[in-house]
């Protein structure tokens, strides 16, 4: 079992904050550096990836693959191979819980809106806006995941037949 999978399986509200914190530290910086790099293709590629995500709305594996590629494209635009490596690790952690959040249409819609905002800021070479858009995306994604974790702690309702047996 991979370390990312093991860590993801024990993801709780206590260490969910750790995941959000590390994503903010790494991915917000990557977004700012990607905007500063002024590579003309990066913003266009990110917009294209987000558009492709909207086309595979009901295909969880492809949506997730494109989502991962979106974040890895940003990390690659920094020209720092460590950022790319860390981004891949982070995305593998996010991917462990992704199937639970994917089923919610509002999650997919929010992800697309947030990705388009990040892509636009990077395309405009606006470091501050790119950082802000990425921070908002990560914080909101963390809130969405936190709601899923909270729901998983709720007791399963008993069926009427269980009351008769007891």
C-alpha positions as CSV (number, residue, x, y, z in Angstrom):
1,X,0.0,0.0,0.0
2,X,1.5,3.4,-1.0
3,X,2.2,6.0,1.7
4,X,-0.3,8.4,0.1
5,X,-3.0,5.8,0.1
6,X,-2.4,4.9,3.7
7,X,-2.4,8.6,4.8
8,X,-5.5,9.3,2.7
9,X,-7.3,6.4,4.4
10,X,-6.7,7.9,7.8
11,X,-7.7,11.4,6.7
12,X,-9.7,13.0,9.5
13,X,-10.7,16.5,10.3
14,X,-7.6,16.7,12.5
15,X,-5.1,16.0,9.6
16,X,-7.3,17.5,6.9
17,X,-6.1,20.8,8.1
18,X,-2.5,19.6,7.5
19,X,-3.3,18.7,3.9
20,X,-4.9,22.1,3.3
21,X,-2.0,23.8,4.9
22,X,0.6,22.0,2.8
23,X,-1.4,22.6,-0.3
24,X,-1.6,26.3,0.4
25,X,2.2,26.5,1.1
26,X,3.1,24.7,-2.1
27,X,0.3,25.3,-4.6
28,X,-0.3,29.0,-3.9
29,X,3.4,29.6,-4.5
30,X,3.4,27.5,-7.7
31,X,0.4,29.6,-9.0
32,X,2.3,32.9,-8.3
33,X,5.5,31.6,-9.9
34,X,3.6,30.2,-12.9
35,X,2.1,33.7,-13.5
36,X,5.5,35.3,-13.0
37,X,7.1,33.0,-15.5
38,X,5.0,34.6,-18.3
39,X,4.9,31.5,-20.4
40,X,2.2,32.2,-23.0
41,X,1.1,28.6,-23.3
42,X,0.5,27.9,-19.6
43,X,-2.7,29.9,-19.1
44,X,-4.1,28.6,-22.4
45,X,-3.3,25.0,-21.5
46,X,-5.0,25.5,-18.1
47,X,-8.1,27.0,-19.7
48,X,-8.2,24.1,-22.2
49,X,-7.8,21.5,-19.4
50,X,-10.7,23.1,-17.5
51,X,-12.8,23.1,-20.6
52,X,-12.1,19.4,-21.1
53,X,-13.1,18.8,-17.5
54,X,-16.5,20.3,-18.2
55,X,-16.9,17.9,-21.1
56,X,-16.3,14.9,-19.0
57,X,-18.5,16.0,-16.1
58,X,-19.9,12.5,-15.6
59,X,-16.7,10.5,-16.0
60,X,-15.0,10.6,-12.6
61,X,-11.6,9.0,-13.6
62,X,-11.1,11.3,-16.6
63,X,-12.3,14.4,-14.6
64,X,-9.8,13.6,-11.9
65,X,-7.0,12.9,-14.4
66,X,-7.6,16.3,-15.9
67,X,-7.8,17.9,-12.5
68,X,-4.5,16.4,-11.5
69,X,-3.0,17.5,-14.8
70,X,-4.2,21.0,-14.2
71,X,-2.4,21.3,-10.9
72,X,0.7,19.5,-12.2
73,X,0.9,21.9,-15.2
74,X,1.0,24.8,-12.8
75,X,3.8,23.2,-10.8
76,X,5.7,22.4,-14.0
77,X,5.5,26.1,-15.1
78,X,7.7,27.0,-12.1
79,X,10.6,25.2,-13.7
80,X,11.3,23.7,-10.3
81,X,11.2,19.9,-10.4
82,X,10.6,19.7,-6.7
83,X,7.4,21.6,-7.0
84,X,6.2,19.2,-9.6
85,X,7.2,16.2,-7.5
86,X,5.4,17.6,-4.5
87,X,2.4,18.5,-6.6
88,X,2.1,14.9,-7.7
89,X,2.3,13.6,-4.1
90,X,-0.4,16.1,-3.0
91,X,-2.6,15.2,-5.9
92,X,-2.3,11.5,-5.0
93,X,-3.5,12.4,-1.4
94,X,-6.4,14.4,-2.8
95,X,-7.2,11.5,-5.1
96,X,-7.8,9.1,-2.3
97,X,-10.9,11.0,-1.2
98,X,-11.9,12.4,-4.6
99,X,-14.5,9.7,-5.4
100,X,-16.5,10.8,-2.4
101,X,-16.6,14.4,-3.4
102,X,-17.0,13.9,-7.2
103,X,-20.6,12.7,-6.8
104,X,-21.7,16.2,-5.8
105,X,-22.6,18.3,-8.9
106,X,-21.9,21.5,-6.9
107,X,-18.4,20.2,-6.2
108,X,-17.7,19.8,-9.9
109,X,-19.2,23.2,-10.7
110,X,-17.2,24.9,-8.0
111,X,-14.0,23.2,-9.1
112,X,-14.5,24.3,-12.7
113,X,-15.2,27.9,-11.7
114,X,-12.2,28.0,-9.4
115,X,-9.9,26.5,-12.1
116,X,-11.1,29.0,-14.7
117,X,-10.2,31.8,-12.2
118,X,-6.7,30.4,-11.6
119,X,-6.2,29.9,-15.4
120,X,-7.3,33.5,-16.1
121,X,-4.9,35.0,-13.5
122,X,-2.0,33.0,-14.8
123,X,-2.8,33.9,-18.4
124,X,-2.8,37.6,-17.3
125,X,0.6,37.1,-15.6
126,X,-1.0,38.4,-12.4
127,X,1.0,36.8,-9.6
128,X,-1.2,38.2,-6.8
129,X,-4.5,37.2,-8.5
130,X,-3.1,33.7,-9.3
131,X,-2.1,33.2,-5.7
132,X,-5.4,34.5,-4.4
133,X,-7.4,32.3,-6.8
134,X,-5.4,29.2,-5.9
135,X,-5.7,29.9,-2.2
136,X,-9.5,30.3,-2.5
137,X,-9.7,27.0,-4.5
138,X,-7.7,25.1,-1.9
139,X,-9.6,26.5,1.0
140,X,-13.0,25.9,-0.6
141,X,-11.9,22.3,-1.6
142,X,-10.8,21.8,2.0
143,X,-14.2,22.9,3.2
144,X,-16.0,20.6,0.8
145,X,-13.8,17.7,1.9
146,X,-14.4,18.6,5.5
147,X,-18.1,18.3,5.0
148,X,-17.6,14.8,3.6
149,X,-15.4,13.8,6.5
150,X,-18.0,15.2,8.9
151,X,-20.8,13.2,7.2
152,X,-18.7,10.0,7.4
153,X,-18.6,10.4,11.2
154,X,-22.4,10.5,11.5
155,X,-24.0,7.3,12.9
156,X,-25.8,5.2,10.3
157,X,-29.5,5.4,10.9
158,X,-31.1,2.2,12.1
159,X,-33.6,0.5,9.9
160,X,-37.1,-0.1,11.5
161,X,-36.4,-3.8,11.5
162,X,-33.3,-3.3,13.7
163,X,-35.5,-1.7,16.3
164,X,-37.8,-4.8,16.2
165,X,-34.8,-7.1,16.7
166,X,-33.3,-5.2,19.7
